[in-house]
Amino acid sequence: MAEETGKSTMEREYTIPLRNEWRKVANYRRTGRAVKEIKKFIARHMKVADRDTSKVKLDIYLNNEIWFRGKQKPPAKIKVKARKEGEIVHVTLAEIPDY
């Protein structure tokens, strides 16, 4: 958890539990629900105005990691870094894989 005082940039690291949320929907909707829950979690914890999920942007590596095993088998939890710059929050994987 680091904050810079010069700019309005805030950076935090989270482990987001996804299993409880994607188990509430049908098998063919699980990964889509996981993406929505990541955005909701980040909007809540990074204090986005009105919890607007359209201001939360996911990195391409994070998106690929979530969708890697297909539509029916998303990861149970995922470790991410969130960086807030003004109103927009950028979310990336905490550890970017080599592949």
The first five atom37 places (N, CA, C, CB, O) and aatype in JSON, in Angstrom:
{
  "aatype": [12, 0, 6, 6, 16, 7, 11, 15, 16, 12, 6, 1, 6, 18, 16, 9, 14, 10, 1, 2, 6, 17, 1, 11, 19, 0, 2, 18, 1, 1, 16, 7, 1, 0, 19, 11, 6, 9, 11, 11, 13, 9, 0, 1, 8, 12, 11, 19, 0, 3, 1, 3, 16, 15, 11, 19, 11, 10, 3, 9, 18, 10, 2, 2, 6, 9, 17, 13, 1, 7, 11, 5, 11, 14, 14, 0, 11, 9, 11, 19, 11, 0, 1, 11, 6, 7, 6, 9, 19, 8, 19, 16, 10, 0, 6, 9, 14, 3, 18],
  "atom_mask": [
    [1, 1, 1, 1, 1],
    [1, 1, 1, 1, 1],
    [1, 1, 1, 1, 1],
    [1, 1, 1, 1, 1],
    [1, 1, 1, 1, 1],
    [1, 1, 1, 0, 1],
    [1, 1, 1, 1, 1],
    [1, 1, 1, 1, 1],
    [1, 1, 1, 1, 1],
    [1, 1, 1, 1, 1],
    [1, 1, 1, 1, 1],
    [1, 1, 1, 1, 1],
    [1, 1, 1, 1, 1],
    [1, 1, 1, 1, 1],
    [1, 1, 1, 1, 1],
    [1, 1, 1, 1, 1],
    [1, 1, 1, 1, 1],
    [1, 1, 1, 1, 1],
    [1, 1, 1, 1, 1],
    [1, 1, 1, 1, 1],
    [1, 1, 1, 1, 1],
    [1, 1, 1, 1, 1],
    [1, 1, 1, 1, 1],
    [1, 1, 1, 1, 1],
    [1, 1, 1, 1, 1],
    [1, 1, 1, 1, 1],
    [1, 1, 1, 1, 1],
    [1, 1, 1, 1, 1],
    [1, 1, 1, 1, 1],
    [1, 1, 1, 1, 1],
    [1, 1, 1, 1, 1],
    [1, 1, 1, 0, 1],
    [1, 1, 1, 1, 1],
    [1, 1, 1, 1, 1],
    [1, 1, 1, 1, 1],
    [1, 1, 1, 1, 1],
    [1, 1, 1, 1, 1],
    [1, 1, 1, 1, 1],
    [1, 1, 1, 1, 1],
    [1, 1, 1, 1, 1],
    [1, 1, 1, 1, 1],
    [1, 1, 1, 1, 1],
    [1, 1, 1, 1, 1],
    [1, 1, 1, 1, 1],
    [1, 1, 1, 1, 1],
    [1, 1, 1, 1, 1],
    [1, 1, 1, 1, 1],
    [1, 1, 1, 1, 1],
    [1, 1, 1, 1, 1],
    [1, 1, 1, 1, 1],
    [1, 1, 1, 1, 1],
    [1, 1, 1, 1, 1],
    [1, 1, 1, 1, 1],
    [1, 1, 1, 1, 1],
    [1, 1, 1, 1, 1],
    [1, 1, 1, 1, 1],
    [1, 1, 1, 1, 1],
    [1, 1, 1, 1, 1],
    [1, 1, 1, 1, 1],
    [1, 1, 1, 1, 1],
    [1, 1, 1, 1, 1],
    [1, 1, 1, 1, 1],
    [1, 1, 1, 1, 1],
    [1, 1, 1, 1, 1],
    [1, 1, 1, 1, 1],
    [1, 1, 1, 1, 1],
    [1, 1, 1, 1, 1],
    [1, 1, 1, 1, 1],
    [1, 1, 1, 1, 1],
    [1, 1, 1, 0, 1],
    [1, 1, 1, 1, 1],
    [1, 1, 1, 1, 1],
    [1, 1, 1, 1, 1],
    [1, 1, 1, 1, 1],
    [1, 1, 1, 1, 1],
    [1, 1, 1, 1, 1],
    [1, 1, 1, 1, 1],
    [1, 1, 1, 1, 1],
    [1, 1, 1, 1, 1],
    [1, 1, 1, 1, 1],
    [1, 1, 1, 1, 1],
    [1, 1, 1, 1, 1],
    [1, 1, 1, 1, 1],
    [1, 1, 1, 1, 1],
    [1, 1, 1, 1, 1],
    [1, 1, 1, 0, 1],
    [1, 1, 1, 1, 1],
    [1, 1, 1, 1, 1],
    [1, 1, 1, 1, 1],
    [1, 1, 1, 1, 1],
    [1, 1, 1, 1, 1],
    [1, 1, 1, 1, 1],
    [1, 1, 1, 1, 1],
    [1, 1, 1, 1, 1],
    [1, 1, 1, 1, 1],
    [1, 1, 1, 1, 1],
    [1, 1, 1, 1, 1],
    [1, 1, 1, 1, 1],
    [1, 1, 1, 1, 1]
  ],
  "atom_positions": [
    [[0.83, -1.18, 0.0], [0.0, 0.0, 0.0], [0.87, 1.24, 0.0], [-0.95, 0.0, 1.2], [1.5, 1.59, 1.0]],
    [[0.9, 1.88, -1.12], [1.73, 3.07, -1.24], [0.89, 4.22, -1.77], [2.95, 2.81, -2.15], [0.04, 4.05, -2.64]],
    [[1.16, 5.4, -1.24], [0.47, 6.59, -1.73], [1.51, 7.65, -2.04], [-0.56, 7.11, -0.68], [2.45, 7.87, -1.28]],
    [[1.32, 8.31, -3.17], [2.19, 9.42, -3.53], [1.47, 10.71, -3.2], [2.59, 9.37, -5.03], [0.28, 10.85, -3.49]],
    [[2.18, 11.65, -2.59], [1.54, 12.89, -2.19], [1.58, 13.94, -3.28], [2.18, 13.42, -0.94], [0.73, 14.83, -3.3]],
    [[2.55, 13.87, -4.2], [2.67, 14.87, -5.25], [1.5, 14.84, -6.22], [0.0, 0.0, 0.0], [0.93, 15.88, -6.54]],
    [[1.13, 13.67, -6.68], [0.02, 13.5, -7.6], [-1.13, 12.85, -6.83], [0.44, 12.65, -8.85], [-0.96, 12.38, -5.7]],
    [[-2.28, 12.82, -7.45], [-3.4, 12.13, -6.82], [-3.43, 10.68, -7.3], [-4.74, 12.84, -7.14], [-4.4, 10.24, -7.9]],
    [[-2.34, 9.95, -7.03], [-2.23, 8.56, -7.42], [-2.19, 7.7, -6.16], [-0.97, 8.33, -8.29], [-1.43, 7.96, -5.23]],
    [[-3.03, 6.66, -6.17], [-3.07, 5.74, -5.05], [-2.93, 4.34, -5.61], [-4.39, 5.9, -4.23], [-3.59, 4.0, -6.59]],
    [[-2.07, 3.52, -4.99], [-1.83, 2.17, -5.48], [-1.98, 1.19, -4.32], [-0.42, 2.04, -6.12], [-1.41, 1.38, -3.24]],
    [[-2.76, 0.14, -4.55], [-2.99, -0.87, -3.52], [-2.98, -2.26, -4.16], [-4.32, -0.63, -2.79], [-3.16, -2.41, -5.37]],
    [[-2.76, -3.26, -3.32], [-2.72, -4.65, -3.77], [-3.8, -5.43, -3.03], [-1.31, -5.28, -3.55], [-3.92, -5.33, -1.81]],
    [[-4.58, -6.21, -3.77], [-5.69, -6.97, -3.19], [-5.66, -8.41, -3.67], [-7.03, -6.31, -3.53], [-5.22, -8.7, -4.79]],
    [[-6.15, -9.32, -2.82], [-6.48, -10.68, -3.23], [-8.0, -10.76, -3.22], [-5.82, -11.78, -2.29], [-8.62, -10.68, -2.16]],
    [[-8.59, -10.93, -4.39], [-10.04, -10.86, -4.53], [-10.61, -12.28, -4.55], [-10.44, -10.1, -5.82], [-10.27, -13.07, -5.43]],
    [[-11.48, -12.62, -3.58], [-12.14, -13.93, -3.6], [-13.28, -13.93, -4.61], [-12.66, -14.32, -2.19], [-14.16, -13.06, -4.55]],
    [[-13.28, -14.88, -5.51], [-14.28, -14.91, -6.58], [-15.25, -16.08, -6.48], [-13.6, -14.95, -7.91], [-16.35, -16.01, -7.01]],
    [[-14.85, -17.15, -5.82], [-15.63, -18.39, -5.84], [-17.06, -18.2, -5.33], [-14.94, -19.45, -5.02], [-18.0, -18.69, -5.95]],
    [[-17.24, -17.49, -4.23], [-18.59, -17.32, -3.67], [-19.51, -16.61, -4.64], [-18.53, -16.55, -2.37], [-20.72, -16.85, -4.62]],
    [[-18.98, -15.76, -5.49], [-19.83, -15.01, -6.41], [-20.14, -15.79, -7.68], [-19.16, -13.71, -6.78], [-21.29, -15.82, -8.11]],
    [[-19.12, -16.44, -8.28], [-19.44, -17.12, -9.53], [-20.19, -18.42, -9.33], [-18.17, -17.4, -10.29], [-20.72, -18.97, -10.29]],
    [[-20.27, -18.92, -8.1], [-21.07, -20.12, -7.85], [-22.56, -19.81, -7.81], [-20.65, -20.77, -6.54], [-23.38, -20.73, -7.83]],
    [[-22.93, -18.53, -7.77], [-24.33, -18.13, -7.7], [-25.02, -18.13, -9.07], [-24.44, -16.75, -7.07], [-26.24, -17.97, -9.15]],
    [[-24.26, -18.29, -10.14], [-24.84, -18.22, -11.48], [-24.62, -19.54, -12.21], [-24.23, -17.06, -12.28], [-23.91, -20.42, -11.71]],
    [[-25.23, -19.68, -13.38], [-25.09, -20.89, -14.18], [-23.65, -21.07, -14.64], [-26.04, -20.84, -15.4], [-22.88, -20.11, -14.71]],
    [[-23.29, -22.32, -14.95], [-21.9, -22.63, -15.33], [-21.41, -21.8, -16.51], [-21.79, -24.1, -15.67], [-20.26, -21.38, -16.53]],
    [[-22.27, -21.57, -17.49], [-21.83, -20.88, -18.71], [-21.71, -19.37, -18.52], [-22.79, -21.17, -19.83], [-21.34, -18.67, -19.46]],
    [[-22.02, -18.86, -17.33], [-21.89, -17.43, -17.06], [-20.83, -17.11, -16.01], [-23.22, -16.88, -16.61], [-20.71, -15.95, -15.6]],
    [[-20.08, -18.09, -15.57], [-19.2, -17.91, -14.43], [-18.08, -16.89, -14.65], [-18.59, -19.22, -14.07], [-17.87, -16.03, -13.79]],
    [[-17.38, -16.96, -15.74], [-16.26, -16.05, -15.95], [-16.72, -14.62, -16.15], [-15.42, -16.49, -17.13], [-16.07, -13.68, -15.69]],
    [[-17.82, -14.43, -16.84], [-18.38, -13.09, -16.98], [-18.75, -12.49, -15.64], [0.0, 0.0, 0.0], [-18.53, -11.31, -15.39]],
    [[-19.32, -13.32, -14.77], [-19.66, -12.86, -13.43], [-18.41, -12.53, -12.63], [-20.49, -13.93, -12.7], [-18.41, -11.57, -11.85]],
    [[-17.34, -13.3, -12.8], [-16.09, -13.03, -12.1], [-15.52, -11.67, -12.49], [-15.06, -14.14, -12.4], [-15.02, -10.94, -11.63]],
    [[-15.6, -11.32, -13.76], [-15.12, -10.01, -14.24], [-15.94, -8.89, -13.59], [-15.2, -9.92, -15.78], [-15.38, -7.9, -13.14]],
    [[-17.25, -9.05, -13.56], [-18.11, -8.04, -12.95], [-17.83, -7.89, -11.46], [-19.58, -8.4, -13.16], [-17.86, -6.78, -10.93]],
    [[-17.55, -9.0, -10.78], [-17.27, -8.94, -9.34], [-15.92, -8.29, -9.05], [-17.3, -10.35, -8.74], [-15.78, -7.6, -8.04]],
    [[-14.94, -8.48, -9.93], [-13.66, -7.78, -9.75], [-13.88, -6.29, -9.84], [-12.62, -8.24, -10.81], [-13.36, -5.53, -9.03]],
    [[-14.66, -5.85, -10.82], [-14.92, -4.42, -10.97], [-15.69, -3.86, -9.78], [-15.71, -4.16, -12.25], [-15.38, -2.77, -9.3]],
    [[-16.69, -4.61, -9.28], [-17.44, -4.15, -8.12], [-16.55, -4.07, -6.87], [-18.62, -5.08, -7.85], [-16.65, -3.1, -6.11]],
    [[-15.69, -5.07, -6.66], [-14.79, -5.1, -5.52], [-13.84, -3.91, -5.55], [-14.0, -6.41, -5.5], [-13.65, -3.24, -4.54]],
    [[-13.24, -3.65, -6.7], [-12.29, -2.55, -6.83], [-13.0, -1.2, -6.66], [-11.58, -2.6, -8.19], [-12.47, -0.3, -6.02]],
    [[-14.19, -1.06, -7.23], [-14.94, 0.19, -7.09], [-15.26, 0.47, -5.63], [-16.24, 0.15, -7.92], [-15.23, 1.62, -5.19]],
    [[-15.56, -0.57, -4.87], [-15.88, -0.4, -3.45], [-14.64, -0.06, -2.63], [-16.54, -1.66, -2.91], [-14.67, 0.84, -1.8]],
    [[-13.55, -0.79, -2.86], [-12.37, -0.62, -2.03], [-11.5, 0.58, -2.41], [-11.55, -1.85, -2.09], [-10.77, 1.1, -1.56]],
    [[-11.56, 1.01, -3.66], [-10.77, 2.17, -4.08], [-11.59, 3.46, -4.04], [-10.23, 1.95, -5.49], [-11.14, 4.51, -4.49]],
    [[-12.8, 3.37, -3.49], [-13.66, 4.54, -3.28], [-13.93, 5.32, -4.57], [-13.03, 5.46, -2.26], [-13.71, 6.52, -4.65]],
    [[-14.41, 4.59, -5.59], [-14.82, 5.22, -6.84], [-16.15, 5.92, -6.59], [-14.93, 4.17, -8.0], [-17.02, 5.38, -5.92]],
    [[-16.31, 7.11, -7.13], [-17.53, 7.89, -6.94], [-18.74, 7.11, -7.44], [-17.43, 9.24, -7.67], [-18.75, 6.62, -8.57]],
    [[-19.75, 6.99, -6.62], [-21.0, 6.28, -6.92], [-20.77, 4.8, -7.26], [-21.72, 6.95, -8.07], [-21.65, 4.16, -7.83]],
    [[-19.61, 4.28, -6.94], [-19.24, 2.89, -7.25], [-19.5, 2.55, -8.71], [-20.01, 1.91, -6.35], [-20.05, 1.5, -9.04]],
    [[-19.1, 3.47, -9.57], [-19.31, 3.35, -11.01], [-18.28, 2.39, -11.6], [-19.23, 4.73, -11.7], [-17.1, 2.72, -11.67]],
    [[-18.73, 1.2, -12.03], [-17.79, 0.2, -12.53], [-17.24, 0.54, -13.91], [-18.46, -1.15, -12.58], [-16.27, -0.08, -14.35]],
    [[-17.84, 1.5, -14.6], [-17.3, 1.89, -15.91], [-15.99, 2.67, -15.76], [-18.32, 2.73, -16.67], [-15.28, 2.86, -16.75]],
    [[-15.66, 3.11, -14.56], [-14.4, 3.81, -14.31], [-13.29, 2.87, -13.86], [-14.61, 4.89, -13.26], [-12.19, 3.32, -13.55]],
    [[-13.56, 1.57, -13.84], [-12.57, 0.56, -13.48], [-12.14, -0.14, -14.76], [-13.15, -0.48, -12.43], [-12.96, -0.74, -15.45]],
    [[-10.84, -0.06, -15.08], [-10.31, -0.63, -16.32], [-9.4, -1.81, -15.99], [-9.54, 0.44, -17.13], [-8.47, -1.68, -15.19]],
    [[-9.66, -2.96, -16.62], [-8.86, -4.16, -16.41], [-7.77, -4.26, -17.47], [-9.74, -5.41, -16.44], [-7.99, -3.93, -18.63]],
    [[-6.6, -4.71, -17.04], [-5.46, -4.9, -17.92], [-5.7, -6.14, -18.8], [-4.14, -5.06, -17.1], [-6.45, -7.04, -18.42]],
    [[-5.07, -6.17, -19.95], [-5.26, -7.29, -20.87], [-4.7, -8.6, -20.28], [-4.58, -6.99, -22.21], [-5.27, -9.66, -20.52]],
    [[-3.61, -8.53, -19.52], [-3.06, -9.73, -18.89], [-3.99, -10.28, -17.82], [-1.68, -9.44, -18.3], [-4.13, -11.49, -17.67]],
    [[-4.62, -9.4, -17.07], [-5.6, -9.82, -16.07], [-6.8, -10.48, -16.75], [-6.06, -8.62, -15.21], [-7.27, -11.53, -16.31]],
    [[-7.29, -9.87, -17.81], [-8.42, -10.43, -18.55], [-8.07, -11.81, -19.11], [-8.84, -9.49, -19.68], [-8.88, -12.73, -19.04]],
    [[-6.88, -11.94, -19.67], [-6.46, -13.24, -20.21], [-6.33, -14.29, -19.12], [-5.14, -13.1, -20.96], [-6.66, -15.46, -19.34]],
    [[-5.86, -13.9, -17.95], [-5.72, -14.84, -16.83], [-7.09, -15.33, -16.35], [-4.96, -14.18, -15.67], [-7.24, -16.5, -16.0]],
    [[-8.06, -14.46, -16.33], [-9.41, -14.85, -15.9], [-10.05, -15.78, -16.91], [-10.28, -13.6, -15.69], [-10.69, -16.77, -16.52]],
    [[-9.9, -15.49, -18.19], [-10.54, -16.28, -19.25], [-9.71, -17.48, -19.69], [-10.82, -15.39, -20.43], [-10.14, -18.21, -20.58]],
    [[-8.52, -17.7, -19.11], [-7.59, -18.73, -19.57], [-8.22, -20.12, -19.61], [-6.36, -18.75, -18.68], [-8.0, -20.85, -20.58]],
    [[-8.98, -20.5, -18.6], [-9.57, -21.84, -18.54], [-10.97, -21.9, -19.11], [-9.58, -22.33, -17.12], [-11.66, -22.91, -18.98]],
    [[-11.41, -20.83, -19.74], [-12.69, -20.85, -20.42], [-13.79, -20.16, -19.63], [0.0, 0.0, 0.0], [-13.56, -19.52, -18.61]],
    [[-14.98, -20.33, -20.15], [-16.15, -19.63, -19.63], [-16.7, -20.25, -18.34], [-17.23, -19.62, -20.68], [-17.33, -19.56, -17.54]],
    [[-16.45, -21.55, -18.14], [-17.05, -22.25, -17.02], [-16.12, -22.46, -15.84], [-17.56, -23.56, -17.47], [-16.58, -22.96, -14.8]],
    [[-14.85, -22.12, -15.93], [-13.9, -22.45, -14.87], [-12.96, -21.28, -14.56], [-13.07, -23.69, -15.27], [-11.76, -21.39, -14.79]],
    [[-13.48, -20.17, -14.05], [-12.6, -19.05, -13.7], [-11.81, -19.36, -12.42], [-13.42, -17.76, -13.52], [-12.15, -20.31, -11.71]],
    [[-10.78, -18.58, -12.12], [-10.02, -18.82, -10.88], [-10.87, -18.52, -9.65], [-8.74, -17.95, -10.86], [-11.79, -17.7, -9.71]],
    [[-10.56, -19.19, -8.54], [-11.31, -19.0, -7.3], [-10.93, -17.69, -6.61], [-11.07, -20.17, -6.34], [-11.76, -17.06, -5.96]],
    [[-9.69, -17.28, -6.77], [-9.25, -15.99, -6.24], [-8.12, -15.49, -7.11], [-8.81, -16.09, -4.75], [-7.46, -16.27, -7.8]],
    [[-7.89, -14.19, -7.07], [-6.88, -13.6, -7.93], [-6.24, -12.43, -7.21], [-7.49, -13.15, -9.28], [-6.91, -11.67, -6.51]],
    [[-4.93, -12.28, -7.39], [-4.18, -11.21, -6.74], [-3.93, -10.09, -7.76], [-2.84, -11.74, -6.16], [-3.36, -10.33, -8.82]],
    [[-4.36, -8.87, -7.42], [-4.28, -7.75, -8.35], [-3.66, -6.52, -7.69], [-5.66, -7.42, -8.9], [-3.62, -6.41, -6.47]],
    [[-3.19, -5.62, -8.54], [-2.75, -4.29, -8.11], [-3.71, -3.29, -8.72], [-1.26, -4.0, -8.52], [-4.0, -3.34, -9.92]],
    [[-4.19, -2.37, -7.89], [-5.1, -1.33, -8.38], [-4.42, 0.02, -8.22], [-6.46, -1.37, -7.61], [-3.88, 0.33, -7.16]],
    [[-4.46, 0.83, -9.28], [-3.84, 2.16, -9.27], [-4.88, 3.18, -9.68], [-2.6, 2.22, -10.22], [-5.42, 3.12, -10.78]],
    [[-5.16, 4.11, -8.78], [-6.18, 5.12, -9.04], [-5.5, 6.41, -9.47], [-7.08, 5.36, -7.79], [-4.67, 6.96, -8.74]],
    [[-5.87, 6.89, -10.65], [-5.35, 8.15, -11.18], [-6.54, 9.04, -11.47], [-4.47, 7.92, -12.46], [-7.22, 8.87, -12.49]],
    [[-6.8, 9.98, -10.6], [-7.97, 10.84, -10.76], [-9.23, 10.04, -10.49], [0.0, 0.0, 0.0], [-9.44, 9.54, -9.39]],
    [[-10.08, 9.92, -11.51], [-11.34, 9.17, -11.37], [-11.21, 7.73, -11.85], [-12.43, 9.87, -12.15], [-12.01, 6.88, -11.45]],
    [[-10.23, 7.44, -12.7], [-10.09, 6.13, -13.32], [-9.19, 5.23, -12.48], [-9.51, 6.26, -14.75], [-8.16, 5.67, -11.96]],
    [[-9.6, 3.96, -12.34], [-8.81, 2.96, -11.61], [-8.34, 1.92, -12.62], [-9.64, 2.3, -10.45], [-9.15, 1.31, -13.32]],
    [[-7.02, 1.7, -12.69], [-6.43, 0.7, -13.57], [-6.05, -0.51, -12.73], [-5.18, 1.27, -14.33], [-5.38, -0.38, -11.71]],
    [[-6.5, -1.7, -13.16], [-6.27, -2.93, -12.41], [-5.38, -3.84, -13.24], [-7.62, -3.64, -12.06], [-5.68, -4.12, -14.41]],
    [[-4.28, -4.31, -12.64], [-3.35, -5.22, -13.32], [-3.1, -6.43, -12.44], [-2.0, -4.5, -13.65], [-3.43, -6.43, -11.25]],
    [[-2.52, -7.48, -13.02], [-2.12, -8.64, -12.25], [-0.98, -8.26, -11.33], [-1.72, -9.8, -13.16], [-0.13, -7.45, -11.7]],
    [[-0.94, -8.84, -10.13], [0.13, -8.55, -9.19], [1.45, -9.15, -9.68], [-0.22, -9.09, -7.79], [2.49, -8.5, -9.64]],
    [[1.39, -10.4, -10.14], [2.56, -11.06, -10.71], [2.25, -11.45, -12.13], [2.97, -12.3, -9.88], [1.44, -12.34, -12.37]],
    [[2.87, -10.78, -13.09], [2.62, -11.08, -14.49], [3.38, -12.36, -14.84], [3.05, -9.88, -15.41], [4.59, -12.44, -14.63]],
    [[2.69, -13.36, -15.38], [3.35, -14.63, -15.7], [4.31, -14.48, -16.89], [2.31, -15.7, -16.0], [4.2, -13.53, -17.66]],
    [[5.24, -15.43, -17.02], [6.24, -15.4, -18.08], [5.65, -15.79, -19.43], [7.38, -16.33, -17.74], [6.13, -15.32, -20.46]],
    [[4.63, -16.62, -19.45], [4.06, -17.08, -20.71], [3.13, -16.05, -21.31], [3.31, -18.38, -20.52], [2.57, -16.27, -22.38]]
  ]
}
